[in-house]
Structures are given as structure tokens and as C-alpha cells.
Amino acid sequence: MTPPLYDVPGPRAKRRNVLYTLVFLVVLAALAWWVYRSLDEKNQLEWAKWRPFFTDAGAWTTYILPGLRNTVIAASLSMVLALPLGALLGISRLSDHRWIRVTAGTVVEFFRAIPVLILMLFANSAFSEFTDVSPDTRPLYAVVTGLVLYNASVLAEVVRAGILSLPRGQTDAAKAIGMRKGQMMLHVLLPQSVTAMLPALVSQLVVIVKDTALGGAMLGFSELLASVRPMSANYGANTIASFTVVAVIFVLINFALTTFASRLEGMLRRGKKSTGAVVGAEAVEELATPGEHMAPRGKGGAGGAGRTGGGSGDGPA
């Protein structure tokens, strides 16, 4: 059966698709060959330039691992601070109080519009002028501050969009059983919106990891990418090899983040599947008016609720 939104290609379309595929593969092979010849002509593929990463532990203990540690520290601190701050700003933008909503919106739009590198430079200058932070740790503080301010603003929009994407019935149902705004947000809306927000959250966490390299380029922060220059100078101008190893490490870190997020998202989706249980009228009354479900009931509404819960013998206990 032909899918309604897809036309099965005919013979001419199939031949054309095969031709396009062959042309693309030829161009890709030619590009790969050009890159290989260019590197080979500049002696960047010699084993002597790649050997330190396989035979010399000093290349890792002196350059790569210290830079990786600083990258992980800066990214972890930024994530830990940006996530709750972004959630707070996102929820504040949905507040019923205008002054809270406008204030949070102004903060989010302001810091989201400024490039993260400028925020890092401003933070570095501010720490230098108004604090006693040591020059050795000042780049770390500046990088974390810039990443937190920018990414918290972006995450605020992610949280707000995730909450607004939920069906209106979730809010109405929470109000129907007497939940206050805070209870509704904490127990109903946020837990359900996490699954929808997770892909965007992980994408922003990957951005945080990569943006730590800006601190190495502009502030002298000794992160992973900044280790390329001294490493290349020490091992005979093996710049291409050093950049390749660092790029592979970044890919592995970000791949680990996305894999963990995918598994977590799957667990959350499986956990939200219905168990088939039905909430009876008495349980709803108990949630709406705690303490009153023990009071004597007349034959009116209480009798109907009792028949709903146990009249047939297979309703909820």
C-alpha cells in the first residue's frame, strides 16, 4: 500500500537517485583524497607526530588530562548552576504576578541576546576590578559566570516552552482537585514536561561543554583545547595530530551526554505509561478535601460514589 504522503519513485526517479548518490560519493572521495594529499605533503601524517599519543604517557599527564579536568570542572559547575537558575527564570516567566513575569523576562532576554564570549570578558574584568579572586583562578570564575548567565537564559525558554506544550487539561485537572499554583507546577506540570524538554536540555549541555573552549582562547583558561598549543610546540609542531586527538575527546564527551540523555528519556517515557488503574470518586474527594472523607455521607452524592467504586466488584479499592 502506498503511504498517503509519499509517492513511490518510478524507474526514472530511481535512476536519477542512483546517479545523485554516485556523484555525491565521487565528490566525497575526491575531497577525502585532497585532504589526505595536503596533509601528507606537509608531513602531518608522519608517525613521529602521532606517536606521542600512543607511546608517551607525558603527553596525557602533562597536557591532555589537566586540560580535560579543567574543562569538566568548568562545564560541571556551569551545568549545576545554570539548570536550577534556568528553571527558576522559566517558571517566573509564567507567574501570575506581572512584576515577577516582567522582571524574569527582562533578565532572560538581556543575557540571551549577549554573546557568551562578551559575558566571559565582562566577568573577567569585573572579578579583576571588584574582587580579590586570584589571577590563577579568575579565568575559571569568568568562564563559569559567562556560561551560567547565557545558558540559564536559554534554558529558561526551554523550560517555559516545555511547560506550555502540555495539554490544557493537565492544568484544569490540577485546579479541579484543589491544587495551588505552586503544587500544580511542582507535582503536575514540571514532572510531565521534563520528557519534552530533555532533548533541548541535552543540546544546551553539549553547548556548555564546547563553549568552555572560548575561555582558553580569550582568557588563558587552561582547558582541553588550550593544551594543543604547548603540546604541539613540545612534540615537533604536530598541530593536526593534537587537534585531532582533542576533537575526538570532545566527541566522546558529548556522545556520552547524548547517550545518557537518550536512555534517561526512554526510562521516563516508560515510567509514564499508564498502569491501567482507575481513580474512583472517593479518592478524588479525599484529594480535594483532605480530612472530610471520614465524615458521614448521606444517600445523595456519597451513595453514588460508593456505587461507582464498588458496585460491580471490580472497581478500585
SEDRENDREN-985931 format. One record per residue (C-alpha): residue number from 1; x, y, z. Coordinates in pm, 1 decimal. Example, Ala and Ser with C-alpha at 12.3 -4.5 7.8 and 13.67 -1.06 7.14 Angstrom:
BEGIN
{rec 1; {1230.0; -450.0; 780.0}}
{rec 2; {1367.0; -106.0; 714.0}}
END
This chain:
BEGIN
{rec 1; {0.0; 0.0; 0.0}}
{rec 2; {137.6; 341.6; -96.9}}
{rec 3; {183.2; 579.5; 200.8}}
{rec 4; {-53.5; 878.4; 169.0}}
{rec 5; {225.5; 1139.9; 198.0}}
{rec 6; {489.1; 964.2; -11.2}}
{rec 7; {498.9; 885.4; -382.7}}
{rec 8; {694.3; 574.4; -469.9}}
{rec 9; {963.3; 678.0; -721.9}}
{rec 10; {927.9; 543.0; -1071.3}}
{rec 11; {1203.9; 397.7; -1288.9}}
{rec 12; {1336.0; 737.4; -1399.2}}
{rec 13; {1334.9; 874.2; -1044.2}}
{rec 14; {1518.2; 565.5; -918.9}}
{rec 15; {1788.0; 603.8; -1185.9}}
{rec 16; {1819.4; 972.6; -1101.5}}
{rec 17; {1856.3; 896.8; -728.6}}
{rec 18; {2125.5; 638.2; -801.9}}
{rec 19; {2308.3; 890.3; -1019.7}}
{rec 20; {2293.5; 1156.9; -746.7}}
{rec 21; {2426.3; 908.3; -493.0}}
{rec 22; {2718.1; 809.9; -716.7}}
{rec 23; {2805.9; 1174.6; -783.6}}
{rec 24; {2799.0; 1252.4; -412.4}}
{rec 25; {3024.9; 955.6; -332.1}}
{rec 26; {3271.6; 1055.9; -604.5}}
{rec 27; {3286.6; 1415.2; -475.8}}
{rec 28; {3327.2; 1292.4; -118.5}}
{rec 29; {3609.1; 1055.9; -221.0}}
{rec 30; {3782.2; 1334.8; -414.7}}
{rec 31; {3758.1; 1566.4; -112.8}}
{rec 32; {3897.9; 1298.3; 117.5}}
{rec 33; {4183.5; 1234.9; -122.9}}
{rec 34; {4262.2; 1608.6; -144.3}}
{rec 35; {4273.1; 1637.0; 235.3}}
{rec 36; {4497.2; 1331.3; 257.4}}
{rec 37; {4741.0; 1460.2; -6.7}}
{rec 38; {4755.2; 1805.6; 153.2}}
{rec 39; {4836.6; 1662.0; 494.8}}
{rec 40; {5085.5; 1418.5; 350.9}}
{rec 41; {5268.1; 1689.7; 157.4}}
{rec 42; {5309.1; 1890.1; 480.1}}
{rec 43; {5433.9; 1579.2; 666.1}}
{rec 44; {5140.8; 1590.1; 908.5}}
{rec 45; {5073.5; 1216.8; 872.1}}
{rec 46; {5419.6; 1102.1; 979.0}}
{rec 47; {5416.3; 850.3; 1260.5}}
{rec 48; {5657.8; 1065.9; 1459.9}}
{rec 49; {5384.4; 1331.7; 1503.0}}
{rec 50; {5122.4; 1082.0; 1618.7}}
{rec 51; {5345.7; 856.4; 1824.8}}
{rec 52; {5344.1; 1064.6; 2148.3}}
{rec 53; {4971.0; 998.4; 2195.6}}
{rec 54; {5029.7; 622.9; 2180.2}}
{rec 55; {5371.9; 574.1; 2337.9}}
{rec 56; {5440.6; 875.2; 2561.9}}
{rec 57; {5233.3; 899.1; 2880.7}}
{rec 58; {5364.9; 1250.1; 2937.8}}
{rec 59; {5153.0; 1386.0; 2653.1}}
{rec 60; {4845.8; 1281.3; 2850.7}}
{rec 61; {4953.1; 1351.5; 3208.0}}
{rec 62; {5117.0; 1685.3; 3129.5}}
{rec 63; {4882.2; 1836.1; 2871.9}}
{rec 64; {4562.9; 1649.2; 2784.8}}
{rec 65; {4439.0; 1522.8; 3121.8}}
{rec 66; {4490.9; 1852.5; 3311.8}}
{rec 67; {4309.5; 2037.6; 3033.6}}
{rec 68; {4032.0; 1779.4; 3033.0}}
{rec 69; {3996.9; 1812.8; 3410.2}}
{rec 70; {3955.7; 2190.1; 3384.9}}
{rec 71; {3702.9; 2150.9; 3103.6}}
{rec 72; {3497.8; 1904.7; 3307.9}}
{rec 73; {3515.1; 2126.8; 3617.4}}
{rec 74; {3401.4; 2438.4; 3431.0}}
{rec 75; {3126.4; 2254.5; 3241.1}}
{rec 76; {3001.1; 2073.3; 3553.8}}
{rec 77; {2983.3; 2390.9; 3761.6}}
{rec 78; {2805.9; 2570.8; 3479.2}}
{rec 79; {2551.6; 2290.0; 3439.7}}
{rec 80; {2483.4; 2264.5; 3813.1}}
{rec 81; {2424.3; 2640.1; 3841.7}}
{rec 82; {2251.6; 2704.0; 3508.2}}
{rec 83; {1988.8; 2428.6; 3533.3}}
{rec 84; {1813.5; 2542.9; 3853.9}}
{rec 85; {1856.3; 2910.3; 3765.0}}
{rec 86; {1709.2; 2848.9; 3419.8}}
{rec 87; {1417.8; 2654.0; 3569.7}}
{rec 88; {1350.7; 2935.9; 3817.1}}
{rec 89; {1354.9; 3200.2; 3544.1}}
{rec 90; {1136.8; 2988.9; 3315.2}}
{rec 91; {876.0; 2933.3; 3585.8}}
{rec 92; {891.0; 3300.3; 3683.5}}
{rec 93; {802.3; 3396.6; 3326.5}}
{rec 94; {476.3; 3204.4; 3374.6}}
{rec 95; {391.6; 3375.5; 3703.0}}
{rec 96; {51.1; 3534.4; 3757.1}}
{rec 97; {223.2; 3837.5; 3910.6}}
{rec 98; {315.7; 4088.2; 3644.2}}
{rec 99; {621.6; 4228.6; 3822.4}}
{rec 100; {774.3; 3881.2; 3855.1}}
{rec 101; {691.6; 3792.4; 3495.9}}
{rec 102; {831.9; 4115.4; 3353.3}}
{rec 103; {1148.1; 4105.8; 3566.1}}
{rec 104; {1227.0; 3746.6; 3470.3}}
{rec 105; {1153.8; 3818.9; 3104.6}}
{rec 106; {1386.7; 4119.0; 3104.8}}
{rec 107; {1670.8; 3920.2; 3259.2}}
{rec 108; {1624.4; 3631.2; 3014.5}}
{rec 109; {1606.3; 3848.7; 2703.3}}
{rec 110; {1903.2; 4060.5; 2812.2}}
{rec 111; {2150.0; 3780.9; 2880.0}}
{rec 112; {2026.6; 3567.4; 2592.3}}
{rec 113; {2099.1; 3849.1; 2346.5}}
{rec 114; {2463.7; 3894.9; 2453.7}}
{rec 115; {2729.6; 3659.8; 2308.9}}
{rec 116; {2869.5; 3428.6; 2573.7}}
{rec 117; {3226.2; 3540.7; 2496.9}}
{rec 118; {3139.3; 3901.3; 2584.6}}
{rec 119; {2985.4; 3782.8; 2910.9}}
{rec 120; {3307.1; 3597.7; 2992.9}}
{rec 121; {3519.4; 3904.2; 2917.2}}
{rec 122; {3295.8; 4129.8; 3126.3}}
{rec 123; {3301.1; 3879.1; 3412.2}}
{rec 124; {3679.4; 3855.3; 3397.4}}
{rec 125; {3710.4; 4233.9; 3413.6}}
{rec 126; {3459.0; 4253.8; 3698.4}}
{rec 127; {3642.4; 3990.8; 3902.8}}
{rec 128; {3969.3; 4174.3; 3838.5}}
{rec 129; {3835.1; 4516.2; 3941.7}}
{rec 130; {3595.9; 4442.5; 4228.0}}
{rec 131; {3709.5; 4117.1; 4390.5}}
{rec 132; {4021.6; 3961.5; 4537.5}}
{rec 133; {3999.7; 3646.4; 4326.2}}
{rec 134; {4342.2; 3509.8; 4245.7}}
{rec 135; {4462.5; 3562.6; 3886.2}}
{rec 136; {4520.1; 3187.4; 3865.4}}
{rec 137; {4154.0; 3102.9; 3929.4}}
{rec 138; {3999.9; 3415.0; 3777.0}}
{rec 139; {3964.5; 3262.7; 3426.4}}
{rec 140; {3766.2; 2970.9; 3571.0}}
{rec 141; {3533.0; 3208.3; 3756.4}}
{rec 142; {3486.1; 3419.6; 3443.2}}
{rec 143; {3414.9; 3119.6; 3219.5}}
{rec 144; {3162.4; 2972.1; 3463.1}}
{rec 145; {2991.3; 3309.4; 3515.2}}
{rec 146; {2953.7; 3372.0; 3143.2}}
{rec 147; {2827.3; 3020.3; 3075.1}}
{rec 148; {2576.9; 3032.3; 3362.5}}
{rec 149; {2430.0; 3369.6; 3266.7}}
{rec 150; {2389.3; 3283.9; 2900.0}}
{rec 151; {2278.7; 2921.6; 2927.5}}
{rec 152; {2041.4; 2985.1; 3218.7}}
{rec 153; {1860.1; 3236.0; 2996.1}}
{rec 154; {1838.3; 2983.4; 2713.1}}
{rec 155; {1727.7; 2704.7; 2947.7}}
{rec 156; {1458.7; 2935.6; 3088.2}}
{rec 157; {1297.8; 2947.0; 2745.3}}
{rec 158; {1329.3; 2569.4; 2714.8}}
{rec 159; {1153.6; 2520.0; 3048.6}}
{rec 160; {880.3; 2771.2; 2962.4}}
{rec 161; {818.8; 2610.0; 2623.5}}
{rec 162; {812.7; 2262.4; 2778.1}}
{rec 163; {550.6; 2362.3; 3033.8}}
{rec 164; {337.1; 2544.2; 2776.6}}
{rec 165; {347.2; 2239.4; 2548.0}}
{rec 166; {143.1; 2035.1; 2795.2}}
{rec 167; {-230.3; 1995.5; 2727.7}}
{rec 168; {-454.6; 2249.2; 2897.9}}
{rec 169; {-639.7; 1964.4; 3064.7}}
{rec 170; {-343.5; 1896.5; 3296.1}}
{rec 171; {-376.3; 2242.2; 3449.3}}
{rec 172; {-754.0; 2219.3; 3468.8}}
{rec 173; {-739.6; 1878.5; 3636.7}}
{rec 174; {-490.1; 2001.5; 3896.5}}
{rec 175; {-710.2; 2301.4; 3972.5}}
{rec 176; {-1016.3; 2078.6; 3994.6}}
{rec 177; {-872.9; 1880.2; 4284.7}}
{rec 178; {-778.0; 2198.1; 4470.5}}
{rec 179; {-406.4; 2228.3; 4398.4}}
{rec 180; {-243.7; 2564.2; 4445.2}}
{rec 181; {-23.3; 2714.6; 4171.6}}
{rec 182; {299.9; 2601.5; 4336.8}}
{rec 183; {174.8; 2248.6; 4396.5}}
{rec 184; {45.2; 2224.7; 4042.2}}
{rec 185; {380.3; 2336.5; 3898.5}}
{rec 186; {588.7; 2111.5; 4123.4}}
{rec 187; {381.7; 1792.7; 4116.8}}
{rec 188; {199.6; 1803.1; 3782.8}}
{rec 189; {347.4; 2031.2; 3517.5}}
{rec 190; {723.1; 2010.0; 3573.1}}
{rec 191; {746.6; 1627.8; 3601.4}}
{rec 192; {546.2; 1582.6; 3281.1}}
{rec 193; {733.9; 1848.1; 3084.9}}
{rec 194; {1078.0; 1703.8; 3164.0}}
{rec 195; {1045.7; 1439.8; 2893.7}}
{rec 196; {955.0; 1700.0; 2632.6}}
{rec 197; {1236.9; 1930.5; 2744.0}}
{rec 198; {1509.0; 1665.8; 2767.4}}
{rec 199; {1639.9; 1676.6; 2406.1}}
{rec 200; {1673.4; 2056.6; 2416.4}}
{rec 201; {1830.3; 2043.1; 2762.4}}
{rec 202; {2092.8; 1794.1; 2646.8}}
{rec 203; {2168.1; 2004.8; 2339.5}}
{rec 204; {2234.2; 2301.2; 2565.8}}
{rec 205; {2456.7; 2093.5; 2793.8}}
{rec 206; {2662.1; 1995.7; 2489.2}}
{rec 207; {2691.1; 2366.0; 2403.4}}
{rec 208; {2820.6; 2433.6; 2756.2}}
{rec 209; {3094.7; 2172.8; 2717.6}}
{rec 210; {3207.1; 2315.4; 2384.0}}
{rec 211; {3188.7; 2679.8; 2493.2}}
{rec 212; {3446.1; 2621.9; 2766.7}}
{rec 213; {3698.4; 2642.9; 2480.8}}
{rec 214; {3621.9; 3015.7; 2449.2}}
{rec 215; {3783.2; 3070.7; 2786.3}}
{rec 216; {4100.5; 2904.1; 2665.8}}
{rec 217; {4113.1; 3112.7; 2350.9}}
{rec 218; {4046.4; 3455.3; 2507.7}}
{rec 219; {4111.7; 3435.5; 2882.8}}
{rec 220; {4403.5; 3195.9; 2912.5}}
{rec 221; {4190.2; 2931.7; 3081.9}}
{rec 222; {4382.3; 2601.8; 3079.0}}
{rec 223; {4106.8; 2386.7; 2932.0}}
{rec 224; {4131.4; 2097.2; 2687.7}}
{rec 225; {4161.0; 2295.0; 2364.9}}
{rec 226; {4421.2; 2528.6; 2516.3}}
{rec 227; {4650.8; 2229.5; 2568.0}}
{rec 228; {4705.1; 2199.2; 2192.1}}
{rec 229; {4949.9; 2490.0; 2162.8}}
{rec 230; {5206.3; 2382.2; 2428.2}}
{rec 231; {5164.9; 2019.0; 2328.7}}
{rec 232; {5231.3; 2095.1; 1963.0}}
{rec 233; {5534.1; 2307.4; 2050.0}}
{rec 234; {5679.5; 2031.3; 2264.8}}
{rec 235; {5627.4; 1746.8; 2018.7}}
{rec 236; {5752.2; 1893.1; 1693.5}}
{rec 237; {5466.9; 2101.4; 1552.4}}
{rec 238; {5216.7; 1814.8; 1545.6}}
{rec 239; {4925.1; 2058.8; 1536.4}}
{rec 240; {4696.3; 1843.4; 1323.4}}
{rec 241; {4753.2; 1538.5; 1541.4}}
{rec 242; {4692.1; 1737.9; 1859.8}}
{rec 243; {4371.9; 1895.4; 1727.2}}
{rec 244; {4250.8; 1555.1; 1609.4}}
{rec 245; {4301.9; 1392.2; 1949.8}}
{rec 246; {4131.4; 1683.2; 2129.3}}
{rec 247; {3840.2; 1675.9; 1882.7}}
{rec 248; {3793.4; 1301.6; 1941.6}}
{rec 249; {3783.3; 1361.2; 2318.2}}
{rec 250; {3516.9; 1631.6; 2276.8}}
{rec 251; {3315.3; 1397.6; 2054.8}}
{rec 252; {3333.7; 1119.5; 2314.4}}
{rec 253; {3224.3; 1351.2; 2596.9}}
{rec 254; {2928.1; 1486.0; 2403.2}}
{rec 255; {2836.5; 1139.5; 2278.4}}
{rec 256; {2831.2; 1015.4; 2637.4}}
{rec 257; {2599.5; 1304.5; 2731.2}}
{rec 258; {2355.7; 1237.3; 2448.2}}
{rec 259; {2358.2; 859.8; 2510.7}}
{rec 260; {2283.3; 910.0; 2879.5}}
{rec 261; {2004.5; 1153.8; 2793.4}}
{rec 262; {1850.4; 912.2; 2542.2}}
{rec 263; {1842.6; 632.3; 2798.1}}
{rec 264; {1703.6; 864.9; 3063.6}}
{rec 265; {1432.9; 983.7; 2824.9}}
{rec 266; {1338.5; 624.0; 2747.9}}
{rec 267; {1315.8; 543.2; 3119.0}}
{rec 268; {1096.8; 846.7; 3181.1}}
{rec 269; {864.5; 760.2; 2892.6}}
{rec 270; {830.2; 400.2; 3010.1}}
{rec 271; {767.6; 518.1; 3365.1}}
{rec 272; {482.2; 741.7; 3248.5}}
{rec 273; {290.2; 462.7; 3080.0}}
{rec 274; {-45.5; 405.2; 3241.5}}
{rec 275; {-80.1; 106.5; 3472.2}}
{rec 276; {-449.7; 75.0; 3396.3}}
{rec 277; {-556.0; 183.4; 3745.0}}
{rec 278; {-868.1; 397.6; 3776.0}}
{rec 279; {-911.5; 664.9; 4041.0}}
{rec 280; {-1254.3; 646.4; 4194.9}}
{rec 281; {-1472.6; 935.2; 4300.9}}
{rec 282; {-1395.1; 881.2; 4669.5}}
{rec 283; {-1021.0; 918.0; 4603.7}}
{rec 284; {-1079.9; 1245.0; 4419.9}}
{rec 285; {-1290.6; 1375.3; 4708.5}}
{rec 286; {-1015.1; 1277.8; 4950.1}}
{rec 287; {-755.4; 1472.7; 4748.8}}
{rec 288; {-980.2; 1774.6; 4712.7}}
{rec 289; {-1093.3; 1794.6; 5076.1}}
{rec 290; {-846.4; 1603.2; 5297.0}}
{rec 291; {-993.4; 1500.8; 5628.5}}
{rec 292; {-1355.5; 1524.8; 5519.3}}
{rec 293; {-1372.8; 1178.8; 5361.4}}
{rec 294; {-1422.3; 1028.7; 5706.8}}
{rec 295; {-1738.1; 1229.6; 5771.2}}
{rec 296; {-2077.9; 1050.9; 5745.2}}
{rec 297; {-2229.7; 1063.9; 5399.7}}
{rec 298; {-2592.8; 1081.3; 5306.8}}
{rec 299; {-2764.4; 880.6; 5038.0}}
{rec 300; {-2715.7; 1152.7; 4777.0}}
{rec 301; {-2372.3; 1210.3; 4629.1}}
{rec 302; {-2187.2; 968.8; 4862.9}}
{rec 303; {-2410.8; 679.2; 4770.3}}
{rec 304; {-2345.6; 736.6; 4402.4}}
{rec 305; {-1972.3; 748.1; 4467.8}}
{rec 306; {-1990.8; 426.0; 4663.6}}
{rec 307; {-2173.1; 250.8; 4383.7}}
{rec 308; {-1913.9; 376.7; 4135.5}}
{rec 309; {-1625.5; 240.8; 4338.4}}
{rec 310; {-1759.9; -97.8; 4445.0}}
{rec 311; {-2093.8; -169.7; 4286.1}}
{rec 312; {-1962.9; -413.4; 4027.6}}
{rec 313; {-1697.9; -566.2; 4246.5}}
{rec 314; {-1405.9; -485.7; 4013.7}}
{rec 315; {-1366.4; -111.1; 4077.3}}
{rec 316; {-1071.2; 35.7; 4268.3}}
{rec 317; {-1041.0; -33.7; 4636.4}}
END
